[in-house]
Amino acid sequence: MTRIAVVGGGRIGEALISGLREAGTPPQDIVVIEAVEARAAELSRKYNILSTGLEIGCEGADVIAVAVKPGDVPAVVDRIGDAISDSVHESIVVSLAAGVPTEVLETKLSAGSPVVRVMPNTAMLVGSGVSAVCKGRFARDEHLEQVVTVMKSVGAVVVVTETQMDAVTAVSGSGPAYFFLLAEAMIDAAVEQGLPRQVATELAVGTAYGAGAMLAAGGDGPAGLRAAVSSPGGTTAAAIRRLEAGGYRSAVADAVEAAASKSALLAAASTRDDDEADG
């Protein structure tokens, strides 16, 4: 059985703990490390798991999942490195923070330490996330598979290279917000057309849920599914034509490009800041 230490008891950390417990991971195989004592006690009580300090919590852990804010990752991993440097037990250090390259973590750990980077998204909070994982220089395939198994407790998992992580961040990491914005716009438009907001919300949310389920089912893919709904000369065709005329596709492409570029900048800044701290 894999023993997992979750460093950080925020929304992402709790989502991972919840998913692991739902997937049948025994409570004795999960430990949470959270600086805010009240929050640590809450998670310990809610999931019947141990809450402890970083040094004790990381000792003997197979997977150490770092679920803190990106800016806090270097300092936290530095402490993790000190805690496990003399251990004969090999721990996989996993970052769930956006924009932090594996090399930043590797410089804080003993030479040759396995590091895996994960880009989750907020849907993991309801067990329906999609996470992309990539391995660092010293992580082997078995390390990657171990992390994939852990992340499957909160949704689907894809394996990518680190050079693809900025694109992943732009599509799945930021992606839920694109859908939320579309739903928000649909609701506002429906209200303008005379629907009560509660009804408009129920219709938009239900439509998003159903469309997502149809996409997940496979079949003809998004283009085929869209075409099947768009009867020639019908209402949907008229709406799609207006969206296309308004630059819908190019706006989405520009948004994804902007998010990917921002992710790359954050990664570069993270590496630069770490070099300056070491210097």
C-alpha positions in Angstrom: 0.0 0.0 0.0 1.2 3.5 -0.8 1.7 5.8 2.1 0.9 9.4 1.1 1.8 12.7 2.8 -0.3 15.7 1.7 1.5 19.0 2.4 -1.1 21.7 2.4 -4.7 21.5 3.6 -6.3 23.9 1.2 -9.0 23.1 -1.4 -6.6 21.0 -3.6 -5.1 19.2 -0.7 -8.5 18.3 0.7 -9.8 17.2 -2.7 -6.9 14.8 -3.0 -7.4 13.5 0.5 -11.2 13.1 -0.1 -10.5 11.3 -3.4 -8.0 8.9 -1.8 -10.5 8.0 1.0 -13.3 7.6 -1.5 -11.0 5.3 -3.5 -10.5 3.1 -0.5 -7.1 4.3 0.7 -6.9 3.3 4.4 -6.8 6.3 6.8 -3.5 5.1 8.3 -1.9 5.5 4.9 -2.7 9.2 4.6 -1.2 12.0 6.6 -1.9 15.8 6.2 0.6 18.5 7.0 -1.1 21.8 7.5 0.4 24.9 9.2 -3.0 26.3 10.4 -3.8 24.1 13.5 -7.5 24.6 13.3 -7.6 23.5 9.7 -5.3 20.6 10.3 -7.6 19.4 13.2 -10.7 19.8 10.9 -9.2 17.6 8.2 -7.9 15.0 10.7 -11.4 14.7 12.2 -13.3 14.8 8.9 -11.3 12.1 7.2 -10.0 10.2 10.2 -6.4 10.7 9.2 -3.3 11.7 11.1 -2.3 15.4 11.1 1.3 16.1 12.1 4.4 18.3 11.4 6.3 18.2 8.1 9.3 16.3 9.4 7.3 13.5 11.0 4.8 13.4 8.2 7.3 13.0 5.4 9.3 10.3 7.2 8.6 7.0 5.4 6.1 8.5 2.9 6.1 6.9 -0.5 4.5 9.9 -2.1 4.8 13.5 -0.8 2.2 15.6 -2.5 2.9 19.3 -2.3 -0.4 21.2 -2.5 0.6 24.7 -1.5 0.6 28.0 -3.4 3.1 28.2 -6.2 5.1 30.9 -4.4 5.5 28.7 -1.3 6.7 25.6 -3.1 10.4 26.2 -3.1 10.6 26.9 0.6 8.3 24.0 1.5 10.3 21.6 -0.7 13.5 22.9 0.8 12.2 21.8 4.2 11.0 18.4 2.7 14.5 17.9 1.4 16.0 18.5 4.8 13.5 16.1 6.3 14.1 13.2 4.0 17.8 13.7 3.1 19.0 11.0 5.5 16.2 8.6 4.9 16.9 5.2 3.4 13.3 5.2 2.2 12.8 6.6 -1.3 10.0 9.2 -1.5 8.5 10.7 -4.7 8.0 14.4 -4.3 5.0 15.6 -6.3 4.1 19.2 -7.0 0.5 20.1 -7.7 1.3 23.8 -8.1 1.0 25.6 -11.4 4.1 27.1 -13.1 6.8 25.4 -11.0 9.2 23.3 -13.1 10.5 20.0 -11.8 14.0 21.4 -11.8 13.1 23.9 -9.1 12.1 21.0 -6.8 15.1 18.9 -7.8 17.5 21.6 -6.7 16.0 21.5 -3.2 16.3 17.7 -2.8 19.1 15.2 -2.6 20.8 14.4 -5.9 18.8 11.9 -7.9 15.5 12.4 -6.0 12.4 11.5 -8.1 10.1 14.4 -8.8 6.8 14.3 -10.6 4.8 17.4 -11.6 1.0 17.4 -11.8 -1.3 20.0 -13.3 -4.7 19.3 -11.8 -7.9 21.3 -12.3 -10.6 22.5 -10.0 -13.0 19.7 -11.0 -11.0 17.4 -8.8 -13.0 19.1 -6.0 -16.0 17.0 -7.1 -14.0 13.9 -8.1 -14.2 14.7 -11.8 -10.9 16.4 -12.5 -8.4 15.8 -15.2 -4.7 15.9 -14.3 -1.7 16.0 -16.5 1.5 14.4 -15.1 5.1 14.5 -16.2 8.3 13.2 -14.6 11.5 15.0 -13.7 15.0 14.0 -14.7 15.4 11.3 -12.0 11.9 9.9 -11.9 11.4 6.4 -13.4 8.4 5.0 -15.1 7.4 3.2 -11.9 7.4 6.5 -10.0 5.2 8.0 -12.7 2.8 5.1 -12.5 2.5 5.4 -8.8 1.6 9.1 -9.0 -0.9 8.3 -11.8 -2.6 5.8 -9.5 -2.8 8.4 -6.8 -4.3 11.1 -9.1 -6.9 8.7 -10.6 -8.6 8.9 -7.2 -9.8 12.4 -8.2 -10.4 12.0 -11.9 -8.8 11.2 -15.3 -5.1 11.4 -15.8 -3.0 12.0 -18.9 0.8 11.7 -19.2 2.7 14.4 -21.0 6.2 15.8 -21.3 7.2 18.8 -19.3 7.5 20.9 -22.4 3.8 20.4 -22.9 2.8 21.6 -19.4 2.2 25.2 -20.4 -0.3 24.1 -23.0 -1.9 21.7 -20.5 -2.2 24.6 -18.0 -3.9 26.7 -20.7 -6.4 24.0 -21.7 -7.4 22.0 -18.6 -5.9 24.0 -15.8 -7.6 27.2 -16.8 -10.2 25.5 -18.9 -13.0 25.2 -16.2 -13.1 29.0 -16.1 -13.8 29.2 -19.8 -16.8 27.0 -19.4 -18.0 28.9 -16.3 -17.8 32.1 -18.3 -19.8 30.6 -21.2 -22.5 29.4 -18.7 -22.5 32.9 -17.1 -23.0 34.5 -20.4 -25.8 32.1 -21.4 -27.6 32.7 -18.2 -27.4 36.5 -18.6 -28.6 36.2 -22.2 -31.5 34.0 -21.2 -32.6 36.5 -18.5 -32.5 39.2 -21.2 -34.8 36.9 -23.2 -37.3 36.9 -20.4 -36.5 33.8 -18.4 -36.2 34.0 -14.6 -32.6 33.7 -13.5 -33.2 30.6 -11.5 -34.7 28.8 -14.5 -32.0 30.2 -16.8 -29.3 28.9 -14.4 -30.9 25.4 -14.2 -31.1 25.2 -17.9 -27.5 26.3 -18.5 -26.0 24.1 -15.8 -28.0 21.1 -17.0 -27.0 21.7 -20.6 -23.3 21.9 -19.6 -23.6 18.7 -17.6 -25.3 16.9 -20.4 -22.9 18.2 -23.1 -20.0 17.2 -21.0 -21.4 13.7 -20.6 -21.9 13.3 -24.3 -18.3 14.5 -25.0 -17.0 12.0 -22.4 -18.9 9.2 -24.0 -16.8 9.5 -27.1 -18.5 8.8 -30.4 -18.2 11.5 -33.1 -16.2 14.0 -31.0 -17.0 17.7 -30.5 -17.3 18.6 -34.2 -19.6 15.7 -34.9 -21.8 16.3 -31.9 -22.1 20.0 -32.8 -23.1 19.1 -36.4 -25.7 16.7 -35.1 -27.4 19.4 -33.1 -27.2 22.0 -35.9 -30.0 21.2 -38.3 -29.7 23.1 -41.6 -31.6 26.4 -41.4 -32.5 25.8 -37.8 -32.1 27.8 -34.6 -28.8 26.2 -33.5 -27.3 26.8 -37.0 -28.3 30.5 -36.7 -26.6 30.8 -33.3 -23.4 29.0 -34.4 -23.2 31.3 -37.4 -23.4 34.3 -35.2 -20.8 33.0 -32.8 -18.4 32.2 -35.7 -19.0 35.7 -37.2 -18.1 37.2 -33.8 -14.7 35.5 -33.9 -15.6 32.8 -31.4 -12.9 30.3 -32.4 -10.2 33.0 -32.7 -11.1 34.3 -29.3 -10.8 30.9 -27.7 -7.4 30.4 -29.5 -6.2 33.7 -28.2 -7.3 32.9 -24.7 -5.5 29.6 -24.7 -2.4 31.2 -26.1 -2.5 33.9 -23.5 -2.8 31.4 -20.7 0.0 29.3 -22.1 2.3 32.3 -22.4 1.5 33.4 -18.8 2.3 29.8 -17.6 5.7 29.9 -19.4 6.4 33.3 -17.8 5.6 32.0 -14.4 7.8 29.0 -14.9 10.7 31.1 -16.0 10.2 33.5 -13.0 10.1 30.5 -10.7 13.4 29.2 -12.0 15.0 32.7 -11.9 13.8 33.4 -8.4 15.1 30.1 -7.2 18.5 30.7 -8.8 18.7 34.2 -7.2 17.8 32.7 -3.8 20.6 30.1 -4.2 23.0 32.8 -5.3 
